[in-house]
Amino acid sequence: MRLNEYEIDRALEVVGQYTPVFLPYVKFLSDWRDIVNQNSDGWAYWSAGTRPAAKLEDLVTQLMNNITGRAVAPSAREFERALIPIKRFATLKKLPAPVLGGEAEEPTGRMSKDDAKFVLWIENTLVPDLKDSGTVETAADFERLIRIIRNLARV
C-alpha cells in the first residue's frame, strides 16, 4: 500500500510510542521519502523513487495494523529484506542512501585506491582475454562484469 507523507510521519509517531524496536525501519522509510523529495518532483509524483519502497511501505502498514490489533507484526528479517531495493536504487541513481538508525550517506563519486587497482587489473588482465573470446563487447558488459566480480569478492 502506498503511504503518503502524512501517513509516514504518523507511523513515526505511533511506532515510536508503541513498538520502538521497529522505529529505525520507519525512520529509514521517512529518510528515503525526504531523499526522494529532495531529488525529484516529490514523493507523490516520482514513482521510480517510490517503487523500491513498496515492500517497506507494506510492512509499515502491517505494523500499524498490528498496533491496532488487526494484523501480526512483521519480523525484523522481513524489514531488513525490504531495505535492499531502496539501497540498490539509491546506488544505481547515485542518490544518498538512508542508513538504518543514522543519517544518509552521500555517494562520494570517487573510487578507492583498492578499487582503482582492481579495475586496472581487470582492464589489463581479464578484459583482453574476454574481448578475444567475445564475452565482453561493450562498456556496459565491462561494468556488469566488474559488479559481478565485486559482489563475489564480498561473499
N, CA, C and O atoms as a GROMACS GRO file, in nm:
protein
  620
    1MET      N    1   0.084  -0.118   0.000
    1MET     CA    2   0.000   0.000   0.000
    1MET      C    3   0.089   0.125   0.000
    1MET      O    4   0.179   0.137   0.083
    2ARG      N    5   0.063   0.215  -0.092
    2ARG     CA    6   0.139   0.340  -0.097
    2ARG      C    7   0.102   0.428   0.022
    2ARG      O    8  -0.015   0.452   0.050
    3LEU      N    9   0.202   0.476   0.091
    3LEU     CA   10   0.182   0.566   0.204
    3LEU      C   11   0.213   0.708   0.159
    3LEU      O   12   0.312   0.732   0.090
    4ASN      N   13   0.126   0.802   0.197
    4ASN     CA   14   0.158   0.941   0.167
    4ASN      C   15   0.247   0.998   0.277
    4ASN      O   16   0.276   0.930   0.376
    5GLU      N   17   0.290   1.120   0.259
    5GLU     CA   18   0.386   1.179   0.354
    5GLU      C   19   0.329   1.186   0.496
    5GLU      O   20   0.400   1.159   0.593
    6TYR      N   21   0.202   1.222   0.507
    6TYR     CA   22   0.140   1.229   0.640
    6TYR      C   23   0.139   1.092   0.707
    6TYR      O   24   0.169   1.081   0.826
    7GLU      N   25   0.105   0.988   0.631
    7GLU     CA   26   0.099   0.854   0.688
    7GLU      C   27   0.236   0.806   0.736
    7GLU      O   28   0.245   0.736   0.837
    8ILE      N   29   0.340   0.844   0.666
    8ILE     CA   30   0.476   0.809   0.710
    8ILE      C   31   0.510   0.882   0.839
    8ILE      O   32   0.565   0.822   0.932
    9ASP      N   33   0.477   1.012   0.846
    9ASP     CA   34   0.501   1.088   0.969
    9ASP      C   35   0.421   1.033   1.086
    9ASP      O   36   0.471   1.025   1.198
   10ARG      N   37   0.298   0.994   1.060
   10ARG     CA   38   0.212   0.937   1.164
   10ARG      C   39   0.271   0.803   1.212
   10ARG      O   40   0.271   0.774   1.332
   11ALA      N   41   0.319   0.723   1.119
   11ALA     CA   42   0.380   0.596   1.156
   11ALA      C   43   0.501   0.617   1.245
   11ALA      O   44   0.524   0.541   1.339
   12LEU      N   45   0.580   0.721   1.216
   12LEU     CA   46   0.695   0.753   1.302
   12LEU      C   47   0.650   0.777   1.445
   12LEU      O   48   0.712   0.726   1.539
   13GLU      N   49   0.544   0.853   1.463
   13GLU     CA   50   0.493   0.884   1.597
   13GLU      C   51   0.440   0.759   1.667
   13GLU      O   52   0.477   0.730   1.781
   14VAL      N   53   0.354   0.686   1.598
   14VAL     CA   54   0.287   0.571   1.658
   14VAL      C   55   0.386   0.458   1.688
   14VAL      O   56   0.386   0.402   1.798
   15VAL      N   57   0.470   0.425   1.591
   15VAL     CA   58   0.568   0.318   1.613
   15VAL      C   59   0.666   0.357   1.723
   15VAL      O   60   0.703   0.274   1.806
   16GLY      N   61   0.707   0.483   1.724
   16GLY     CA   62   0.798   0.530   1.828
   16GLY      C   63   0.738   0.515   1.967
   16GLY      O   64   0.809   0.491   2.064
   17GLN      N   65   0.606   0.530   1.976
   17GLN     CA   66   0.539   0.522   2.105
   17GLN      C   67   0.508   0.378   2.146
   17GLN      O   68   0.524   0.342   2.262
   18TYR      N   69   0.463   0.294   2.051
   18TYR     CA   70   0.414   0.162   2.086
   18TYR      C   71   0.510   0.046   2.058
   18TYR      O   72   0.511  -0.052   2.131
   19THR      N   73   0.589   0.056   1.953
   19THR     CA   74   0.684  -0.052   1.921
   19THR      C   75   0.816   0.008   1.876
   19THR      O   76   0.854  -0.004   1.759
   20PRO      N   77   0.887   0.073   1.967
   20PRO     CA   78   1.009   0.145   1.929
   20PRO      C   79   1.119   0.056   1.870
   20PRO      O   80   1.211   0.107   1.807
   21VAL      N   81   1.110  -0.075   1.889
   21VAL     CA   82   1.211  -0.163   1.832
   21VAL      C   83   1.208  -0.156   1.678
   21VAL      O   84   1.310  -0.180   1.614
   22PHE      N   85   1.093  -0.123   1.620
   22PHE     CA   86   1.080  -0.112   1.475
   22PHE      C   87   1.097   0.030   1.423
   22PHE      O   88   1.092   0.054   1.302
   23LEU      N   89   1.118   0.124   1.512
   23LEU     CA   90   1.130   0.265   1.472
   23LEU      C   91   1.242   0.290   1.370
   23LEU      O   92   1.221   0.371   1.280
   24PRO      N   93   1.359   0.226   1.380
   24PRO     CA   94   1.462   0.252   1.279
   24PRO      C   95   1.417   0.222   1.136
   24PRO      O   96   1.462   0.288   1.042
   25TYR      N   97   1.330   0.124   1.119
   25TYR     CA   98   1.283   0.090   0.984
   25TYR      C   99   1.188   0.196   0.931
   25TYR      O  100   1.191   0.231   0.812
   26VAL      N  101   1.103   0.247   1.019
   26VAL     CA  102   1.011   0.354   0.977
   26VAL      C  103   1.090   0.482   0.951
   26VAL      O  104   1.059   0.557   0.859
   27LYS      N  105   1.193   0.506   1.032
   27LYS     CA  106   1.280   0.622   1.012
   27LYS      C  107   1.353   0.609   0.878
   27LYS      O  108   1.372   0.709   0.809
   28PHE      N  109   1.394   0.489   0.842
   28PHE     CA  110   1.460   0.463   0.714
   28PHE      C  111   1.365   0.502   0.600
   28PHE      O  112   1.407   0.567   0.504
   29LEU      N  113   1.238   0.462   0.611
   29LEU     CA  114   1.138   0.499   0.509
   29LEU      C  115   1.120   0.649   0.504
   29LEU      O  116   1.114   0.708   0.396
   30SER      N  117   1.113   0.712   0.619
   30SER     CA  118   1.099   0.858   0.625
   30SER      C  119   1.220   0.928   0.562
   30SER      O  120   1.204   1.025   0.489
   31ASP      N  121   1.338   0.878   0.591
   31ASP     CA  122   1.459   0.935   0.532
   31ASP      C  123   1.459   0.918   0.380
   31ASP      O  124   1.500   1.008   0.307
   32TRP      N  125   1.413   0.801   0.334
   32TRP     CA  126   1.406   0.777   0.189
   32TRP      C  127   1.305   0.873   0.124
   32TRP      O  128   1.330   0.928   0.016
   33ARG      N  129   1.193   0.893   0.191
   33ARG     CA  130   1.094   0.988   0.140
   33ARG      C  131   1.156   1.127   0.126
   33ARG      O  132   1.134   1.195   0.025
   34ASP      N  133   1.233   1.169   0.225
   34ASP     CA  134   1.299   1.300   0.220
   34ASP      C  135   1.400   1.307   0.106
   34ASP      O  136   1.410   1.410   0.038
   35ILE      N  137   1.473   1.200   0.084
   35ILE     CA  138   1.570   1.196  -0.026
   35ILE      C  139   1.499   1.205  -0.160
   35ILE      O  140   1.543   1.277  -0.250
   36VAL      N  141   1.390   1.132  -0.174
   36VAL     CA  142   1.311   1.138  -0.298
   36VAL      C  143   1.258   1.279  -0.319
   36VAL      O  144   1.263   1.331  -0.430
   37ASN      N  145   1.209   1.342  -0.214
   37ASN     CA  146   1.158   1.479  -0.226
   37ASN      C  147   1.266   1.577  -0.269
   37ASN      O  148   1.241   1.668  -0.347
   38GLN      N  149   1.387   1.558  -0.218
   38GLN     CA  150   1.497   1.650  -0.249
   38GLN      C  151   1.554   1.629  -0.389
   38GLN      O  152   1.620   1.718  -0.442
   39ASN      N  153   1.530   1.514  -0.447
   39ASN     CA  154   1.593   1.481  -0.575
   39ASN      C  155   1.494   1.455  -0.688
   39ASN      O  156   1.530   1.396  -0.790
   40SER      N  157   1.371   1.500  -0.671
   40SER     CA  158   1.271   1.476  -0.774
   40SER      C  159   1.158   1.577  -0.761
   40SER      O  160   1.168   1.676  -0.688
   41ASP      N  161   1.050   1.550  -0.833
   41ASP     CA  162   0.929   1.633  -0.822
   41ASP      C  163   0.856   1.609  -0.692
   41ASP      O  164   0.768   1.686  -0.655
   42GLY      N  165   0.891   1.504  -0.622
   42GLY     CA  166   0.831   1.477  -0.492
   42GLY      C  167   0.786   1.333  -0.476
   42GLY      O  168   0.768   1.261  -0.574
   43TRP      N  169   0.767   1.294  -0.353
   43TRP     CA  170   0.727   1.159  -0.315
   43TRP      C  171   0.599   1.116  -0.388
   43TRP      O  172   0.589   1.002  -0.434
   44ALA      N  173   0.505   1.206  -0.398
   44ALA     CA  174   0.376   1.172  -0.458
   44ALA      C  175   0.383   1.158  -0.611
   44ALA      O  176   0.292   1.102  -0.672
   45TYR      N  177   0.490   1.208  -0.671
   45TYR     CA  178   0.494   1.215  -0.818
   45TYR      C  179   0.601   1.129  -0.884
   45TYR      O  180   0.587   1.095  -1.001
   46TRP      N  181   0.706   1.092  -0.813
   46TRP     CA  182   0.814   1.017  -0.876
   46TRP      C  183   0.799   0.870  -0.842
   46TRP      O  184   0.851   0.823  -0.741
   47SER      N  185   0.729   0.797  -0.926
   47SER     CA  186   0.702   0.656  -0.898
   47SER      C  187   0.829   0.572  -0.901
   47SER      O  188   0.839   0.473  -0.829
   48ALA      N  189   0.927   0.611  -0.984
   48ALA     CA  190   1.052   0.535  -0.987
   48ALA      C  191   1.122   0.538  -0.851
   48ALA      O  192   1.185   0.440  -0.812
   49GLY      N  193   1.111   0.648  -0.780
   49GLY     CA  194   1.174   0.660  -0.648
   49GLY      C  195   1.095   0.594  -0.537
   49GLY      O  196   1.151   0.552  -0.436
   50THR      N  197   0.963   0.586  -0.556
   50THR     CA  198   0.881   0.525  -0.451
   50THR      C  199   0.864   0.374  -0.470
   50THR      O  200   0.839   0.302  -0.374
   51ARG      N  201   0.878   0.327  -0.592
   51ARG     CA  202   0.859   0.184  -0.620
   51ARG      C  203   0.951   0.094  -0.536
   51ARG      O  204   0.904  -0.008  -0.486
   52PRO      N  205   1.080   0.128  -0.519
   52PRO     CA  206   1.166   0.042  -0.437
   52PRO      C  207   1.122   0.034  -0.290
   52PRO      O  208   1.161  -0.058  -0.219
   53ALA      N  209   1.041   0.130  -0.246
   53ALA     CA  210   0.997   0.133  -0.107
   53ALA      C  211   0.865   0.060  -0.086
   53ALA      O  212   0.814   0.056   0.026
   54ALA      N  213   0.809   0.001  -0.191
   54ALA     CA  214   0.676  -0.060  -0.182
   54ALA      C  215   0.668  -0.167  -0.072
   54ALA      O  216   0.574  -0.167   0.007
   55LYS      N  217   0.765  -0.257  -0.067
   55LYS     CA  218   0.761  -0.364   0.034
   55LYS      C  219   0.775  -0.306   0.175
   55LYS      O  220   0.707  -0.350   0.268
   56LEU      N  221   0.863  -0.208   0.191
   56LEU     CA  222   0.880  -0.145   0.322
   56LEU      C  223   0.751  -0.074   0.363
   56LEU      O  224   0.711  -0.080   0.479
   57GLU      N  225   0.686  -0.008   0.269
   57GLU     CA  226   0.558   0.057   0.299
   57GLU      C  227   0.454  -0.046   0.343
   57GLU      O  228   0.379  -0.022   0.437
   58ASP      N  229   0.450  -0.161   0.274
   58ASP     CA  230   0.356  -0.267   0.312
   58ASP      C  231   0.383  -0.316   0.455
   58ASP      O  232   0.290  -0.339   0.532
   59LEU      N  233   0.511  -0.331   0.489
   59LEU     CA  234   0.545  -0.378   0.623
   59LEU      C  235   0.511  -0.274   0.730
   59LEU      O  236   0.468  -0.310   0.839
   60VAL      N  237   0.531  -0.147   0.699
   60VAL     CA  238   0.494  -0.041   0.794
   60VAL      C  239   0.343  -0.040   0.812
   60VAL      O  240   0.294  -0.024   0.924
   61THR      N  241   0.269  -0.057   0.704
   61THR     CA  242   0.123  -0.065   0.714
   61THR      C  243   0.082  -0.185   0.799
   61THR      O  244  -0.007  -0.174   0.884
   62GLN      N  245   0.147  -0.300   0.777
   62GLN     CA  246   0.118  -0.420   0.857
   62GLN      C  247   0.151  -0.395   1.004
   62GLN      O  248   0.077  -0.438   1.092
   63LEU      N  249   0.260  -0.326   1.030
   63LEU     CA  250   0.298  -0.294   1.168
   63LEU      C  251   0.195  -0.202   1.234
   63LEU      O  252   0.158  -0.222   1.349
   64MET      N  253   0.149  -0.103   1.160
   64MET     CA  254   0.047  -0.012   1.213
   64MET      C  255  -0.082  -0.091   1.242
   64MET      O  256  -0.148  -0.066   1.342
   65ASN      N  257  -0.117  -0.184   1.154
   65ASN     CA  258  -0.236  -0.267   1.177
   65ASN      C  259  -0.215  -0.358   1.298
   65ASN      O  260  -0.311  -0.387   1.370
   66ASN      N  261  -0.092  -0.403   1.322
   66ASN     CA  262  -0.062  -0.484   1.439
   66ASN      C  263  -0.082  -0.403   1.567
   66ASN      O  264  -0.135  -0.454   1.666
   67ILE      N  265  -0.041  -0.279   1.563
   67ILE     CA  266  -0.056  -0.193   1.682
   67ILE      C  267  -0.203  -0.177   1.718
   67ILE      O  268  -0.238  -0.168   1.835
   68THR      N  269  -0.288  -0.172   1.616
   68THR     CA  270  -0.432  -0.158   1.642
   68THR      C  271  -0.502  -0.293   1.654
   68THR      O  272  -0.625  -0.299   1.664
   69GLY      N  273  -0.424  -0.403   1.653
   69GLY     CA  274  -0.480  -0.536   1.675
   69GLY      C  275  -0.540  -0.602   1.553
   69GLY      O  276  -0.618  -0.696   1.567
   70ARG      N  277  -0.505  -0.555   1.432
   70ARG     CA  278  -0.566  -0.611   1.311
   70ARG      C  279  -0.471  -0.697   1.229
   70ARG      O  280  -0.511  -0.746   1.123
   71ALA      N  281  -0.348  -0.717   1.272
   71ALA     CA  282  -0.253  -0.797   1.194
   71ALA      C  283  -0.140  -0.846   1.284
   71ALA      O  284  -0.123  -0.799   1.397
   72VAL      N  285  -0.065  -0.939   1.232
   72VAL     CA  286   0.054  -0.990   1.301
   72VAL      C  287   0.171  -0.898   1.264
   72VAL      O  288   0.182  -0.853   1.150
   73ALA      N  289   0.257  -0.872   1.360
   73ALA     CA  290   0.372  -0.784   1.334
   73ALA      C  291   0.471  -0.853   1.242
   73ALA      O  292   0.498  -0.972   1.258
   74PRO      N  293   0.525  -0.780   1.145
   74PRO     CA  294   0.629  -0.837   1.059
   74PRO      C  295   0.757  -0.859   1.139
   74PRO      O  296   0.777  -0.798   1.245
   75SER      N  297   0.843  -0.945   1.089
   75SER     CA  298   0.969  -0.973   1.158
   75SER      C  299   1.075  -0.871   1.118
   75SER      O  300   1.064  -0.803   1.016
   76ALA      N  301   1.177  -0.862   1.200
   76ALA     CA  302   1.290  -0.774   1.168
   76ALA      C  303   1.358  -0.819   1.040
   76ALA      O  304   1.407  -0.737   0.963
   77ARG      N  305   1.360  -0.949   1.017
   77ARG     CA  306   1.421  -1.001   0.893
   77ARG      C  307   1.345  -0.954   0.770
   77ARG      O  308   1.406  -0.920   0.668
   78GLU      N  309   1.212  -0.951   0.779
   78GLU     CA  310   1.132  -0.901   0.667
   78GLU      C  311   1.165  -0.754   0.640
   78GLU      O  312   1.178  -0.711   0.525
   79PHE      N  313   1.178  -0.677   0.748
   79PHE     CA  314   1.214  -0.536   0.733
   79PHE      C  315   1.352  -0.522   0.669
   79PHE      O  316   1.371  -0.440   0.579
   80GLU      N  317   1.447  -0.602   0.715
   80GLU     CA  318   1.584  -0.596   0.660
   80GLU      C  319   1.583  -0.622   0.510
   80GLU      O  320   1.649  -0.552   0.433
   81ARG      N  321   1.507  -0.723   0.468
   81ARG     CA  322   1.499  -0.754   0.325
   81ARG      C  323   1.432  -0.644   0.246
   81ARG      O  324   1.465  -0.624   0.129
   82ALA      N  325   1.339  -0.572   0.307
   82ALA     CA  326   1.268  -0.465   0.238
   82ALA      C  327   1.356  -0.342   0.214
   82ALA      O  328   1.322  -0.256   0.133
   83LEU      N  329   1.469  -0.333   0.283
   83LEU     CA  330   1.559  -0.220   0.265
   83LEU      C  331   1.646  -0.235   0.140
   83LEU      O  332   1.693  -0.136   0.084
   84ILE      N  333   1.666  -0.358   0.097
   84ILE     CA  334   1.758  -0.386  -0.014
   84ILE      C  335   1.722  -0.314  -0.143
   84ILE      O  336   1.811  -0.254  -0.204
   85PRO      N  337   1.595  -0.316  -0.188
   85PRO     CA  338   1.564  -0.245  -0.313
   85PRO      C  339   1.590  -0.094  -0.305
   85PRO      O  340   1.628  -0.032  -0.405
   86ILE      N  341   1.570  -0.036  -0.189
   86ILE     CA  342   1.594   0.108  -0.173
   86ILE      C  343   1.743   0.136  -0.182
   86ILE      O  344   1.784   0.229  -0.252
   87LYS      N  345   1.823   0.057  -0.113
   87LYS     CA  346   1.968   0.076  -0.119
   87LYS      C  347   2.021   0.057  -0.260
   87LYS      O  348   2.107   0.131  -0.306
   88ARG      N  349   1.968  -0.045  -0.327
   88ARG     CA  350   2.011  -0.074  -0.464
   88ARG      C  351   1.975   0.042  -0.557
   88ARG      O  352   2.056   0.084  -0.639
   89PHE      N  353   1.854   0.094  -0.544
   89PHE     CA  354   1.808   0.204  -0.629
   89PHE      C  355   1.891   0.330  -0.602
   89PHE      O  356   1.929   0.400  -0.695
   90ALA      N  357   1.918   0.358  -0.475
   90ALA     CA  358   1.998   0.476  -0.439
   90ALA      C  359   2.136   0.467  -0.502
   90ALA      O  360   2.187   0.566  -0.554
   91THR      N  361   2.196   0.350  -0.497
   91THR     CA  362   2.328   0.330  -0.557
   91THR      C  363   2.321   0.348  -0.708
   91THR      O  364   2.407   0.414  -0.767
   92LEU      N  365   2.221   0.289  -0.769
   92LEU     CA  366   2.205   0.295  -0.914
   92LEU      C  367   2.187   0.439  -0.964
   92LEU      O  368   2.244   0.477  -1.066
   93LYS      N  369   2.109   0.517  -0.890
   93LYS     CA  370   2.079   0.655  -0.931
   93LYS      C  371   2.175   0.757  -0.868
   93LYS      O  372   2.158   0.878  -0.885
   94LYS      N  373   2.275   0.707  -0.795
   94LYS     CA  374   2.374   0.793  -0.729
   94LYS      C  375   2.307   0.894  -0.635
   94LYS      O  376   2.341   1.012  -0.633
   95LEU      N  377   2.210   0.844  -0.560
   95LEU     CA  378   2.140   0.925  -0.460
   95LEU      C  379   2.196   0.892  -0.321
   95LEU      O  380   2.252   0.784  -0.302
   96PRO      N  381   2.181   0.982  -0.226
   96PRO     CA  382   2.221   0.947  -0.090
   96PRO      C  383   2.136   0.829  -0.043
   96PRO      O  384   2.016   0.823  -0.069
   97ALA      N  385   2.198   0.737   0.024
   97ALA     CA  386   2.126   0.620   0.074
   97ALA      C  387   2.097   0.635   0.222
   97ALA      O  388   2.186   0.668   0.299
   98PRO      N  389   1.972   0.613   0.262
   98PRO     CA  390   1.944   0.618   0.406
   98PRO      C  391   2.024   0.509   0.478
   98PRO      O  392   2.058   0.406   0.420
   99VAL      N  393   2.054   0.536   0.602
   99VAL     CA  394   2.127   0.439   0.684
   99VAL      C  395   2.035   0.400   0.799
   99VAL      O  396   1.975   0.486   0.864
  100LEU      N  397   2.025   0.272   0.825
  100LEU     CA  398   1.940   0.225   0.933
  100LEU      C  399   1.989   0.283   1.065
  100LEU      O  400   2.100   0.252   1.109
  101GLY      N  401   1.908   0.364   1.126
  101GLY     CA  402   1.942   0.424   1.254
  101GLY      C  403   2.042   0.538   1.246
  101GLY      O  404   2.106   0.570   1.346
  102GLY      N  405   2.057   0.599   1.129
  102GLY     CA  406   2.154   0.708   1.116
  102GLY      C  407   2.120   0.804   1.004
  102GLY      O  408   2.010   0.801   0.948
  103GLU      N  409   2.215   0.888   0.973
  103GLU     CA  410   2.199   0.988   0.867
  103GLU      C  411   2.226   0.925   0.731
  103GLU      O  412   2.288   0.819   0.721
  104ALA      N  413   2.180   0.992   0.627
  104ALA     CA  414   2.200   0.944   0.490
  104ALA      C  415   2.348   0.952   0.454
  104ALA      O  416   2.418   1.045   0.492
  105GLU      N  417   2.393   0.852   0.380
  105GLU     CA  418   2.531   0.850   0.331
  105GLU      C  419   2.534   0.912   0.192
  105GLU      O  420   2.462   0.866   0.103
  106GLU      N  421   2.615   1.013   0.174
  106GLU     CA  422   2.631   1.075   0.043
  106GLU      C  423   2.725   0.990  -0.041
  106GLU      O  424   2.829   0.946   0.009
  107PRO      N  425   2.690   0.965  -0.167
  107PRO     CA  426   2.787   0.894  -0.251
  107PRO      C  427   2.908   0.983  -0.274
  107PRO      O  428   2.893   1.103  -0.299
  108THR      N  429   3.026   0.925  -0.267
  108THR     CA  430   3.146   1.006  -0.280
  108THR      C  431   3.179   1.037  -0.424
  108THR      O  432   3.242   1.139  -0.453
  109GLY      N  433   3.139   0.950  -0.515
  109GLY     CA  434   3.171   0.972  -0.655
  109GLY      C  435   3.318   0.946  -0.684
  109GLY      O  436   3.363   0.970  -0.796
  110ARG      N  437   3.395   0.898  -0.586
  110ARG     CA  438   3.537   0.870  -0.603
  110ARG      C  439   3.563   0.724  -0.574
  110ARG      O  440   3.499   0.663  -0.488
  111MET      N  441   3.656   0.670  -0.646
  111MET     CA  442   3.692   0.531  -0.630
  111MET      C  443   3.808   0.520  -0.531
  111MET      O  444   3.901   0.601  -0.533
  112SER      N  445   3.802   0.420  -0.445
  112SER     CA  446   3.912   0.398  -0.352
  112SER      C  447   4.035   0.349  -0.429
  112SER      O  448   4.023   0.304  -0.543
  113LYS      N  449   4.151   0.358  -0.366
  113LYS     CA  450   4.275   0.311  -0.430
  113LYS      C  451   4.267   0.161  -0.460
  113LYS      O  452   4.312   0.115  -0.565
  114ASP      N  453   4.210   0.085  -0.365
  114ASP     CA  454   4.197  -0.059  -0.387
  114ASP      C  455   4.107  -0.089  -0.506
  114ASP      O  456   4.137  -0.176  -0.588
  115ASP      N  457   3.994  -0.015  -0.515
  115ASP     CA  458   3.904  -0.036  -0.629
  115ASP      C  459   3.973   0.003  -0.759
  115ASP      O  460   3.958  -0.066  -0.860
  116ALA      N  461   4.049   0.112  -0.757
  116ALA     CA  462   4.119   0.155  -0.879
  116ALA      C  463   4.219   0.049  -0.923
  116ALA      O  464   4.230   0.020  -1.042
  117LYS      N  465   4.293  -0.009  -0.828
  117LYS     CA  466   4.388  -0.116  -0.860
  117LYS      C  467   4.316  -0.237  -0.917
  117LYS      O  468   4.361  -0.300  -1.013
  118PHE      N  469   4.204  -0.270  -0.857
  118PHE     CA  470   4.124  -0.383  -0.901
  118PHE      C  471   4.075  -0.362  -1.045
  118PHE      O  472   4.085  -0.452  -1.128
  119VAL      N  473   4.021  -0.244  -1.073
  119VAL     CA  474   3.972  -0.211  -1.207
  119VAL      C  475   4.087  -0.217  -1.307
  119VAL      O  476   4.071  -0.270  -1.417
  120LEU      N  477   4.202  -0.163  -1.270
  120LEU     CA  478   4.318  -0.165  -1.357
  120LEU      C  479   4.361  -0.309  -1.388
  120LEU      O  480   4.393  -0.342  -1.502
  121TRP      N  481   4.362  -0.393  -1.285
  121TRP     CA  482   4.396  -0.533  -1.304
  121TRP      C  483   4.299  -0.599  -1.401
  121TRP      O  484   4.340  -0.672  -1.491
  122ILE      N  485   4.169  -0.573  -1.383
  122ILE     CA  486   4.069  -0.631  -1.473
  122ILE      C  487   4.090  -0.582  -1.615
  122ILE      O  488   4.086  -0.660  -1.710
  123GLU      N  489   4.114  -0.450  -1.629
  123GLU     CA  490   4.133  -0.394  -1.763
  123GLU      C  491   4.255  -0.455  -1.834
  123GLU      O  492   4.251  -0.484  -1.953
  124ASN      N  493   4.362  -0.474  -1.759
  124ASN     CA  494   4.487  -0.520  -1.819
  124ASN      C  495   4.498  -0.672  -1.832
  124ASN      O  496   4.569  -0.722  -1.920
  125THR      N  497   4.431  -0.744  -1.746
  125THR     CA  498   4.448  -0.888  -1.743
  125THR      C  499   4.326  -0.963  -1.796
  125THR      O  500   4.337  -1.043  -1.889
  126LEU      N  501   4.214  -0.936  -1.737
  126LEU     CA  502   4.095  -1.014  -1.767
  126LEU      C  503   4.025  -0.971  -1.895
  126LEU      O  504   3.988  -1.056  -1.977
  127VAL      N  505   4.007  -0.841  -1.914
  127VAL     CA  506   3.928  -0.793  -2.027
  127VAL      C  507   3.987  -0.829  -2.162
  127VAL      O  508   3.913  -0.871  -2.250
  128PRO      N  509   4.119  -0.814  -2.184
  128PRO     CA  510   4.171  -0.854  -2.316
  128PRO      C  511   4.139  -0.999  -2.351
  128PRO      O  512   4.103  -1.031  -2.464
  129ASP      N  513   4.152  -1.088  -2.251
  129ASP     CA  514   4.118  -1.228  -2.276
  129ASP      C  515   3.970  -1.246  -2.307
  129ASP      O  516   3.933  -1.322  -2.396
  130LEU      N  517   3.886  -1.174  -2.232
  130LEU     CA  518   3.743  -1.186  -2.254
  130LEU      C  519   3.701  -1.122  -2.387
  130LEU      O  520   3.611  -1.172  -2.454
  131LYS      N  521   3.767  -1.011  -2.425
  131LYS     CA  522   3.735  -0.948  -2.554
  131LYS      C  523   3.771  -1.042  -2.668
  131LYS      O  524   3.698  -1.053  -2.766
  132ASP      N  525   3.885  -1.110  -2.654
  132ASP     CA  526   3.925  -1.205  -2.757
  132ASP      C  527   3.824  -1.319  -2.770
  132ASP      O  528   3.801  -1.371  -2.879
  133SER      N  529   3.764  -1.355  -2.657
  133SER     CA  530   3.667  -1.465  -2.660
  133SER      C  531   3.528  -1.417  -2.701
  133SER      O  532   3.439  -1.498  -2.725
  134GLY      N  533   3.508  -1.282  -2.708
  134GLY     CA  534   3.379  -1.227  -2.747
  134GLY      C  535   3.280  -1.215  -2.633
  134GLY      O  536   3.163  -1.182  -2.657
  135THR      N  537   3.323  -1.240  -2.509
  135THR     CA  538   3.233  -1.232  -2.394
  135THR      C  539   3.202  -1.088  -2.355
  135THR      O  540   3.088  -1.057  -2.321
  136VAL      N  541   3.302  -0.999  -2.359
  136VAL     CA  542   3.284  -0.859  -2.322
  136VAL      C  543   3.300  -0.775  -2.449
  136VAL      O  544   3.408  -0.769  -2.507
  137GLU      N  545   3.190  -0.711  -2.490
  137GLU     CA  546   3.195  -0.634  -2.613
  137GLU      C  547   3.173  -0.484  -2.592
  137GLU      O  548   3.222  -0.403  -2.670
  138THR      N  549   3.098  -0.447  -2.487
  138THR     CA  550   3.065  -0.305  -2.466
  138THR      C  551   3.107  -0.261  -2.326
  138THR      O  552   3.141  -0.342  -2.240
  139ALA      N  553   3.104  -0.131  -2.307
  139ALA     CA  554   3.136  -0.076  -2.175
  139ALA      C  555   3.035  -0.125  -2.071
  139ALA      O  556   3.071  -0.150  -1.956
  140ALA      N  557   2.909  -0.140  -2.111
  140ALA     CA  558   2.808  -0.190  -2.018
  140ALA      C  559   2.839  -0.333  -1.974
  140ALA      O  560   2.820  -0.368  -1.857
  141ASP      N  561   2.887  -0.414  -2.068
  141ASP     CA  562   2.928  -0.550  -2.033
  141ASP      C  563   3.042  -0.548  -1.932
  141ASP      O  564   3.045  -0.626  -1.837
  142PHE      N  565   3.136  -0.458  -1.956
  142PHE     CA  566   3.252  -0.445  -1.868
  142PHE      C  567   3.208  -0.404  -1.727
  142PHE      O  568   3.253  -0.462  -1.629
  143GLU      N  569   3.119  -0.303  -1.718
  143GLU     CA  570   3.072  -0.257  -1.587
  143GLU      C  571   2.995  -0.368  -1.516
  143GLU      O  572   3.009  -0.386  -1.395
  144ARG      N  573   2.915  -0.443  -1.590
  144ARG     CA  574   2.841  -0.554  -1.532
  144ARG      C  575   2.939  -0.659  -1.477
  144ARG      O  576   2.919  -0.712  -1.368
  145LEU      N  577   3.042  -0.687  -1.553
  145LEU     CA  578   3.143  -0.782  -1.510
  145LEU      C  579   3.210  -0.737  -1.380
  145LEU      O  580   3.230  -0.817  -1.290
  146ILE      N  581   3.244  -0.611  -1.372
  146ILE     CA  582   3.308  -0.559  -1.250
  146ILE      C  583   3.215  -0.574  -1.131
  146ILE      O  584   3.258  -0.616  -1.023
  147ARG      N  585   3.086  -0.540  -1.149
  147ARG     CA  586   2.989  -0.553  -1.039
  147ARG      C  587   2.978  -0.698  -0.994
  147ARG      O  588   2.974  -0.726  -0.874
  148ILE      N  589   2.975  -0.790  -1.088
  148ILE     CA  590   2.965  -0.932  -1.055
  148ILE      C  591   3.086  -0.977  -0.974
  148ILE      O  592   3.072  -1.045  -0.873
  149ILE      N  593   3.205  -0.938  -1.020
  149ILE     CA  594   3.327  -0.978  -0.950
  149ILE      C  595   3.334  -0.916  -0.812
  149ILE      O  596   3.372  -0.984  -0.716
  150ARG      N  597   3.297  -0.790  -0.798
  150ARG     CA  598   3.298  -0.726  -0.667
  150ARG      C  599   3.199  -0.793  -0.572
  150ARG      O  600   3.229  -0.813  -0.455
  151ASN      N  601   3.081  -0.828  -0.624
  151ASN     CA  602   2.984  -0.896  -0.539
  151ASN      C  603   3.036  -1.033  -0.496
  151ASN      O  604   3.014  -1.074  -0.382
  152LEU      N  605   3.102  -1.103  -0.585
  152LEU     CA  606   3.159  -1.234  -0.548
  152LEU      C  607   3.268  -1.218  -0.442
  152LEU      O  608   3.283  -1.304  -0.356
  153ALA      N  609   3.343  -1.109  -0.450
  153ALA     CA  610   3.451  -1.086  -0.354
  153ALA      C  611   3.396  -1.060  -0.214
  153ALA      O  612   3.464  -1.085  -0.115
  154ARG      N  613   3.272  -1.010  -0.204
  154ARG     CA  614   3.211  -0.980  -0.073
  154ARG      C  615   3.158  -1.105  -0.005
  154ARG      O  616   3.143  -1.107   0.118
  155VAL      N  617   3.129  -1.209  -0.081
  155VAL     CA  618   3.067  -1.329  -0.025
  155VAL      C  619   3.161  -1.406   0.061
  155VAL      O  620   3.123  -1.510   0.115
   0.00000   0.00000   0.00000
